[in-house]
Amino acid sequence: MANEVTKMIMETVLALITTAFAFVAGEAWNSAIQGLIESVIGAGDAIPTLFTYAIIVTIVAVIVTVLIARVAGRMGVEINE
């Protein structure tokens, strides 16, 4: 019984962490795209920095998600896709 509760908690934590990283990556890309649009329309010289930030955040999010999924797999937690 306690093992199933631990498994349910791990599944929930995994889903929350994955969602949080996806949100951060989405916000980074949103900022990059907004900067690109400002550049095309007129104002904005921080485009390379915004895109670099978006790429780094996306890479970190993917790596952390893969690591968390591996840990969950070792614990026997199934990831619902």
C-alpha positions as CSV (number, residue, x, y, z in Angstrom):
1,M,0.0,0.0,0.0
2,A,2.7,2.5,1.0
3,N,4.6,1.5,-2.2
4,E,1.6,2.4,-4.4
5,V,1.3,5.8,-2.6
6,T,5.0,6.5,-3.2
7,K,4.5,5.5,-6.8
8,M,1.5,7.9,-7.2
9,I,3.4,10.7,-5.6
10,M,6.4,10.2,-7.9
11,E,4.1,10.2,-10.9
12,T,2.5,13.4,-9.8
13,V,5.8,15.1,-9.1
14,L,7.2,13.9,-12.4
15,A,4.2,15.4,-14.3
16,L,4.5,18.7,-12.4
17,I,8.3,19.1,-13.0
18,T,7.9,18.2,-16.6
19,T,5.1,20.7,-17.0
20,A,7.1,23.4,-15.3
21,F,10.1,23.0,-17.5
22,A,7.9,23.0,-20.6
23,F,6.4,26.3,-19.4
24,V,9.8,27.9,-18.9
25,A,11.0,26.7,-22.3
26,G,7.7,28.1,-23.9
27,E,8.2,31.4,-22.2
28,A,11.8,31.6,-23.4
29,W,10.7,31.0,-27.0
30,N,7.9,33.5,-26.6
31,S,10.4,36.2,-25.6
32,A,12.7,35.3,-28.5
33,I,9.9,35.4,-31.1
34,Q,8.6,38.7,-29.6
35,G,12.1,40.1,-29.9
36,L,12.3,39.0,-33.5
37,I,9.1,40.6,-34.4
38,E,10.2,43.9,-32.7
39,S,13.4,43.7,-34.7
40,V,11.5,43.3,-38.0
41,I,9.1,46.1,-37.1
42,G,11.7,48.4,-35.7
43,A,13.0,48.1,-32.1
44,G,15.2,45.5,-30.6
45,D,18.9,44.6,-30.6
46,A,18.7,41.8,-28.0
47,I,17.6,39.1,-30.5
48,P,20.7,36.9,-30.3
49,T,20.6,36.9,-26.5
50,L,16.9,36.0,-26.4
51,F,17.4,33.1,-28.9
52,T,20.4,31.9,-27.0
53,Y,18.4,31.9,-23.8
54,A,15.6,30.1,-25.4
55,I,17.9,27.4,-26.8
56,I,19.7,26.9,-23.5
57,V,16.4,26.7,-21.5
58,T,15.0,24.2,-24.0
59,I,18.2,22.0,-23.8
60,V,18.2,22.1,-20.0
61,A,14.5,21.2,-20.0
62,V,15.0,18.2,-22.2
63,I,18.0,16.9,-20.3
64,V,16.2,17.3,-16.9
65,T,13.1,15.6,-18.2
66,V,15.1,12.7,-19.6
67,L,16.9,12.3,-16.2
68,I,13.7,12.5,-14.3
69,A,12.1,9.9,-16.6
70,R,15.1,7.5,-16.0
71,V,14.8,7.9,-12.3
72,A,11.1,7.2,-12.5
73,G,11.7,4.2,-14.7
74,R,14.1,2.8,-12.1
75,M,11.4,3.2,-9.5
76,G,8.9,1.4,-11.7
77,V,6.8,4.5,-12.4
78,E,5.1,4.5,-15.7
79,I,5.0,7.8,-17.6
80,N,1.6,8.6,-19.2
81,E,2.1,10.2,-22.5
